[in-house]
């Protein structure tokens, strides 16, 4: 499954728990927060000032390994 910016972070982490390290690299350290788990990547990136496309690319590259 390819990750997209409209996907919910909690759903991604349930399926691919190891990708948490990629979120941490981008400065998203609040993955355990209930609101963060219910947000899409796009919404969370907007709040944190992170480029969603860059994060999605990094997440998919991680999964390719």
C-alpha positions as CSV (number, residue, x, y, z in Angstrom):
1,X,0.0,0.0,0.0
2,X,1.3,3.4,-0.9
3,X,1.0,6.2,1.7
4,X,-0.8,9.4,0.6
5,X,-1.2,12.7,2.3
6,X,-4.9,12.2,3.0
7,X,-4.3,9.1,5.0
8,X,-4.9,9.1,8.8
9,X,-1.7,8.9,10.8
10,X,-3.1,6.5,13.3
11,X,-4.1,4.1,10.5
12,X,-0.7,4.3,9.0
13,X,1.0,3.6,12.4
14,X,-1.3,0.6,13.0
15,X,-0.3,-0.9,9.7
16,X,3.4,0.2,9.6
17,X,4.5,0.9,13.2
18,X,8.2,1.3,12.1
19,X,7.4,4.4,10.1
20,X,7.2,6.3,13.4
21,X,10.9,7.0,13.0
22,X,10.3,8.9,9.8
23,X,7.7,11.1,11.5
24,X,10.2,11.7,14.3
25,X,12.8,12.8,11.7
26,X,10.4,15.4,10.4
27,X,9.8,16.8,13.9
28,X,6.5,15.1,14.5
29,X,7.1,13.8,18.0
30,X,3.5,13.8,19.2
31,X,2.3,10.5,17.6
32,X,0.8,9.2,20.8
33,X,-1.5,12.2,21.1
34,X,-5.1,11.3,20.3
35,X,-5.6,14.3,18.0
36,X,-2.4,13.4,16.0
37,X,-3.6,9.9,15.5
38,X,-6.9,11.1,14.1
39,X,-5.4,13.6,11.7
40,X,-4.4,13.2,8.1
41,X,-0.8,13.6,7.2
42,X,-1.7,16.8,5.3
43,X,-3.5,18.3,8.3
44,X,-0.7,17.4,10.7
45,X,1.9,18.9,8.4
46,X,0.0,22.1,8.1
47,X,-0.1,22.5,11.9
48,X,3.6,21.7,12.2
49,X,4.8,23.7,9.2
50,X,6.1,20.6,7.4
51,X,6.0,19.9,3.7
52,X,3.5,17.0,3.3
53,X,4.8,15.9,0.0
54,X,8.3,15.6,1.3
55,X,7.1,13.6,4.3
56,X,4.9,11.3,2.2
57,X,7.9,10.7,-0.2
58,X,10.1,9.8,2.8
59,X,7.5,7.5,4.3
60,X,7.1,5.6,1.0
61,X,10.9,5.4,0.5
62,X,11.1,3.9,4.0
63,X,8.5,1.3,3.2
64,X,10.4,0.3,0.0
65,X,13.4,-0.8,2.0
